Amino acid sequence: MALRIMTNEQALNAQRNLELTNYRLNSTLEKLSSGSRINRAADDAAGLAISDVLNSQIRSMGQAIRNAQDGVSLIQVFEGGTNEINNMLARMRELAMQAASDTVGDRERSLINNEVQELKLEVERISQTTKYQGKLLLNGEQQAMEFQVGIDNIPEADRITFDPGDTNLTAGALGIDGVEISEKEGAQEALEILDAGMNRVNEVRSKIGSIQSRLQSTTTVQSIFRENLSAAKSRIRDTDIAEESTSLAKETIIRNSGVAMLAQANQTPAIALQLLRQ
């Protein structure tokens, strides 16, 4: 066996293997501490690119879901206004029914008419003040709206267009501005007018209800899509704790063994010195 002092091949070999073990151990610790299997492009270049694209899609999908939910909120404001107007028209018809009968006198009709006039003013006020993000909804100014519910720029696939049509529910548009039930004949005529007004309100409400149902279904579908994208990204990007814990235990043992072997290799030149003492 050759004994040399200037070059300790065994120590160099042990040092090289120890450095490799330390690199693998540090990589394992980094994955466990960060929770991510890919912390730099060198770890998995293709996986990094794919997971970054998926992450962008997931975040965009989250915003798409919020857009759909905001659309539902807008529609609920629509619904609230039309519901109150419809309730007031129903109350006005109830009062007109009461005033159309000879079971009440002129004085009572005058008192009933006072409530009807106040309800007319409230219908007008609601139609002129129901708004969302500064947009008036029930005075006829509102135009078709688009909700971005997809992550791309394909109009048919990524946007929902809602055209409520004529949403003018002012007292004049409903034809109730001239309703007067202080006399029996006026109360009788008001029944037909109020029926037409309620039919108009219900037409708007039916369109609102249909788009709200569609947006809620879109939210459900997009949530499932985002969940699946997140699962796909996780399989590529996230650390497998069980696997890396096993690697940590293995590399720790190998490193300890490597340190011991390096210590032994460093003792080899000392053997040559023993020959010189003879």
C-alpha positions in Angstrom: 0.0 0.0 0.0 1.4 3.4 -1.1 1.6 6.0 1.7 1.8 9.7 0.7 1.7 12.9 2.7 1.3 15.6 0.0 -1.9 14.2 -1.6 -4.5 12.5 0.5 -6.8 10.9 -2.1 -9.0 9.2 0.4 -9.7 12.6 2.1 -10.4 14.3 -1.2 -12.9 11.6 -2.1 -14.6 11.7 1.2 -14.7 15.6 1.1 -16.3 15.5 -2.4 -19.0 13.0 -1.4 -19.6 15.1 1.8 -20.1 18.2 -0.3 -22.6 16.4 -2.5 -24.4 15.1 0.6 -24.6 18.6 2.1 -26.0 19.9 -1.1 -28.8 17.3 -1.2 -29.4 17.8 2.5 -29.7 21.6 2.1 -32.1 21.1 -0.8 -34.3 18.8 1.3 -34.3 21.3 4.2 -35.2 24.1 1.8 -38.2 22.1 0.4 -39.4 21.2 3.8 -39.1 24.7 5.2 -40.7 26.4 2.2 -43.3 23.8 1.4 -42.4 24.1 -2.2 -40.7 21.4 -4.3 -39.5 24.0 -6.8 -37.6 26.9 -5.2 -35.5 27.9 -8.3 -35.5 27.0 -12.0 -32.7 24.6 -11.5 -34.9 22.4 -9.3 -37.4 21.7 -12.2 -37.4 24.2 -15.1 -40.4 22.7 -16.9 -42.3 22.3 -13.7 -41.6 25.9 -12.7 -42.9 27.2 -16.0 -46.0 25.1 -15.9 -46.8 25.9 -12.3 -46.3 29.6 -12.9 -48.9 29.5 -15.7 -51.3 27.5 -13.5 -50.8 30.0 -10.7 -51.6 32.9 -13.0 -54.7 31.1 -14.2 -55.8 30.3 -10.6 -55.5 33.9 -9.5 -57.4 35.2 -12.6 -60.0 32.6 -12.0 -60.4 33.8 -8.4 -61.1 37.3 -9.8 -63.5 35.9 -12.3 -65.5 34.3 -9.5 -65.5 37.6 -7.6 -66.7 39.3 -10.8 -69.6 36.9 -11.0 -70.4 37.4 -7.3 -70.3 41.2 -7.8 -72.7 40.7 -10.7 -75.1 38.9 -8.4 -74.8 41.7 -5.9 -75.7 44.2 -8.7 -78.7 42.0 -9.7 -79.8 41.9 -6.1 -79.9 45.7 -6.0 -82.0 45.5 -9.2 -84.2 42.9 -7.5 -84.6 44.9 -4.3 -85.8 48.0 -6.2 -88.2 46.2 -8.4 -89.6 44.1 -5.5 -90.4 47.3 -3.5 -92.0 49.0 -6.5 -94.1 45.8 -7.1 -95.1 45.7 -3.4 -96.2 49.4 -3.6 -98.2 48.8 -6.8 -99.9 45.9 -5.1 -100.8 48.1 -2.1 -102.1 50.8 -4.5 -104.3 48.2 -6.2 -105.6 47.1 -2.8 -106.5 50.6 -2.0 -108.1 51.2 -5.4 -110.2 48.1 -4.8 -111.4 49.5 -1.5 -112.1 52.9 -3.1 -114.0 51.3 -6.0 -116.7 50.1 -3.8 -119.7 52.1 -2.6 -119.1 50.7 0.9 -116.9 53.8 1.4 -117.8 57.4 1.1 -116.2 60.4 -0.6 -114.4 61.4 2.7 -113.0 57.9 3.1 -111.9 57.8 -0.6 -110.1 61.1 0.0 -108.2 59.6 2.9 -107.3 56.5 0.9 -106.2 58.6 -2.0 -103.7 60.4 0.3 -101.8 57.1 0.7 -101.9 56.3 -3.0 -100.4 59.7 -3.8 -97.6 59.1 -1.3 -96.9 55.7 -2.8 -96.7 57.2 -6.3 -94.1 59.6 -5.0 -92.1 56.7 -3.4 -92.2 54.7 -6.6 -90.7 57.7 -8.4 -88.1 58.2 -5.8 -87.0 54.5 -5.8 -86.8 54.5 -9.6 -84.6 57.6 -9.5 -82.3 56.5 -6.6 -81.7 52.7 -7.1 -78.1 52.6 -8.1 -75.0 50.4 -8.0 -71.5 51.9 -8.3 -73.0 55.2 -9.4 -75.1 53.6 -12.1 -78.8 54.3 -12.0 -80.7 51.0 -12.6 -84.4 51.7 -12.7 -84.9 55.1 -14.5 -84.2 53.9 -18.0 -80.6 55.0 -18.3 -79.0 51.6 -17.7 -77.6 49.9 -20.8 -76.4 46.3 -21.5 -73.7 45.2 -19.0 -70.9 42.7 -19.4 -69.5 40.4 -16.6 -66.0 39.0 -17.1 -66.4 35.5 -15.8 -63.6 33.8 -17.7 -59.9 34.2 -17.7 -59.4 34.8 -21.5 -60.6 37.3 -24.0 -63.2 35.2 -25.9 -66.5 37.1 -25.8 -68.7 34.1 -26.1 -66.9 32.0 -23.6 -65.5 34.5 -21.1 -68.1 37.2 -20.8 -71.8 37.2 -19.8 -73.8 40.0 -21.4 -76.9 41.1 -19.6 -79.3 43.4 -21.4 -82.2 44.2 -19.1 -84.1 46.0 -21.9 -86.3 48.9 -20.9 -85.8 49.3 -17.1 -87.6 52.6 -16.9 -89.9 52.0 -13.8 -90.7 55.6 -13.1 -94.2 56.5 -12.3 -94.6 58.0 -15.7 -93.3 54.9 -17.5 -95.5 52.7 -15.5 -98.5 54.9 -16.3 -99.5 55.4 -12.7 -98.6 59.1 -12.5 -102.2 60.0 -13.2 -103.8 57.5 -10.8 -106.4 59.3 -8.7 -108.9 57.3 -6.5 -110.7 60.1 -4.7 -113.7 59.2 -6.8 -115.2 55.8 -7.5 -114.8 55.9 -11.2 -111.1 56.9 -10.9 -110.5 54.0 -8.5 -112.2 51.5 -10.9 -110.0 52.8 -13.8 -106.9 52.6 -11.7 -107.3 48.8 -11.3 -106.5 48.2 -15.0 -103.7 50.8 -15.0 -102.0 49.2 -11.9 -102.3 45.8 -13.4 -100.4 47.0 -16.5 -97.8 48.6 -14.3 -97.2 45.4 -12.3 -96.9 43.4 -15.5 -94.2 45.8 -16.7 -92.3 45.4 -13.4 -92.6 41.7 -13.5 -91.1 41.6 -17.0 -88.0 43.3 -15.7 -88.0 41.0 -12.6 -88.1 37.9 -14.8 -85.0 39.0 -16.7 -83.2 39.9 -13.5 -84.0 36.5 -12.0 -82.8 34.6 -15.0 -79.4 36.4 -15.1 -79.0 36.0 -11.4 -79.5 32.2 -11.7 -77.0 32.1 -14.5 -74.3 34.0 -12.6 -74.8 31.8 -9.5 -74.3 28.7 -11.7 -71.2 30.3 -13.3 -69.8 30.9 -9.8 -70.2 27.2 -8.9 -68.7 26.0 -12.2 -65.7 28.4 -12.0 -65.1 27.4 -8.4 -64.8 23.8 -9.4 -62.4 24.8 -12.2 -60.2 26.8 -9.8 -60.1 23.9 -7.4 -58.9 21.5 -10.1 -56.3 23.9 -11.3 -55.1 24.3 -7.7 -54.8 20.6 -7.3 -52.8 20.3 -10.6 -50.4 23.1 -9.5 -50.0 21.5 -6.1 -48.9 18.2 -7.6 -46.2 20.0 -9.6 -45.1 22.6 -7.1 -45.8 21.6 -3.6 -43.4 19.5 -1.4 -44.3 15.9 -0.7 -43.6 16.0 3.1 -43.5 12.2 3.5 -40.9 11.8 0.7 -38.7 14.7 1.8 -38.8 13.6 5.4 -37.5 10.3 4.3 -34.8 12.0 2.3 -33.9 14.2 5.3 -33.3 11.2 7.5 -31.3 9.4 4.8 -29.1 12.4 4.0 -28.5 13.2 7.6 -27.2 9.6 8.2 -25.0 9.8 5.1 -23.6 13.1 6.1 -22.7 11.9 9.6 -21.1 8.8 8.0 -19.2 11.1 5.6 -17.9 13.3 8.4 -16.6 10.1 10.2 -15.0 8.8 7.0 -13.3 12.1 6.3 -11.9 12.1 9.8 -10.5 8.6 9.2 -9.1 9.6 5.9 -7.3 12.6 7.4 -5.5 10.2 9.7 -3.9 8.3 6.8 -0.8 10.6 6.4 -0.1 10.1 10.1 0.6 6.4 9.4 3.4 7.5 7.1 4.9 9.5 9.9 5.2 6.4 12.0 7.5 4.9 9.4 9.7 7.9 9.7 10.1 7.5 13.4 11.7 4.0 13.0 
